Every structure is written in C-alpha cells, then in structure tokens.
Amino acid sequence: MNEQMNQETYQKAVDTMGETYFNRLAVLVDENRIQDSDAVYSEWVVDGQDPEDGYFEFTFLPCLSE
C-alpha cells in the first residue's frame, strides 16, 4: 500500500475500480460486444482470478501534480 494512502482510502479506491469494471462489463455484455467485454474482463482479472477473491496488492502512485 502507498505510504501516503490509509487503508480506508485504499479499499475505497479498489472497490471503486471493481465497481467501474463490473458496470462497464455489464453494459458491453448487454450490447453483445463480446470482444470489448473480454478486453475489460482481462484488465481486471489476473491469471484467471478476480483480485477481490484473493490477495492482490494494487500500486497507487503519488499525485505528481502537487
């Protein structure tokens, strides 16, 4: 976890990423855009495992514009 990010903020960011990918994936499937939905799925799932179902560590870079 990034030293500048507390656990609550980190978890919220991961949850938001997961929700965003899931919502987009649902839209693409509803539109029968199979290749696009597969691309979105493969961006989130690592080696066939949903990162929220196991231990994965996301890396967040500090804001460089400050």
C-alpha positions as CSV (number, residue, x, y, z in Angstrom):
1,M,0.0,0.0,0.0
2,N,1.2,3.5,-0.8
3,E,2.7,5.2,2.3
4,Q,0.5,8.3,1.7
5,M,-2.7,6.3,1.5
6,N,-4.5,5.0,4.5
7,Q,-6.3,1.6,4.5
8,E,-9.8,3.1,4.2
9,T,-8.9,5.2,1.2
10,Y,-7.0,2.3,-0.4
11,Q,-10.0,-0.1,0.0
12,K,-12.4,2.6,-1.3
13,A,-10.2,3.0,-4.4
14,V,-10.1,-0.7,-5.1
15,D,-13.8,-1.1,-4.5
16,T,-14.5,1.8,-6.9
17,M,-12.2,0.3,-9.6
18,G,-14.0,-3.1,-9.2
19,E,-17.5,-1.5,-9.5
20,T,-16.4,0.5,-12.5
21,Y,-15.1,-2.5,-14.4
22,F,-18.2,-4.6,-13.4
23,N,-20.6,-1.9,-14.5
24,R,-18.8,-1.4,-17.9
25,L,-18.6,-5.1,-18.4
26,A,-22.4,-5.4,-17.8
27,V,-23.1,-2.7,-20.4
28,L,-20.8,-4.4,-23.0
29,V,-22.4,-7.8,-22.5
30,D,-25.9,-6.3,-22.8
31,E,-24.8,-4.7,-26.1
32,N,-23.4,-8.1,-27.2
33,R,-19.9,-6.6,-27.6
34,I,-18.1,-9.8,-26.7
35,Q,-14.6,-8.8,-27.7
36,D,-14.8,-5.5,-25.8
37,S,-16.2,-7.2,-22.7
38,D,-13.4,-9.8,-22.9
39,A,-10.9,-6.9,-23.0
40,V,-12.4,-5.2,-20.0
41,Y,-12.6,-8.5,-18.1
42,S,-8.9,-9.3,-18.8
43,E,-7.9,-5.8,-17.5
44,W,-9.4,-6.7,-14.1
45,V,-8.9,-10.4,-13.7
46,V,-5.3,-11.6,-13.1
47,D,-4.3,-15.1,-14.1
48,G,-8.0,-16.1,-14.0
49,Q,-8.6,-14.8,-10.5
50,D,-10.6,-11.8,-9.5
51,P,-8.3,-9.7,-7.3
52,E,-11.1,-9.2,-4.8
53,D,-11.3,-13.0,-4.3
54,G,-7.7,-13.4,-3.2
55,Y,-4.7,-11.4,-2.1
56,F,-3.5,-8.8,-4.6
57,E,-1.8,-5.6,-3.9
58,F,-2.6,-2.6,-6.1
59,T,0.1,0.1,-6.5
60,F,-1.0,3.7,-6.4
61,L,1.4,6.4,-7.5
62,P,1.5,9.6,-5.6
63,C,0.0,12.6,-7.2
64,L,2.7,14.2,-9.3
65,S,1.0,17.5,-10.0
66,E,1.5,18.8,-6.5
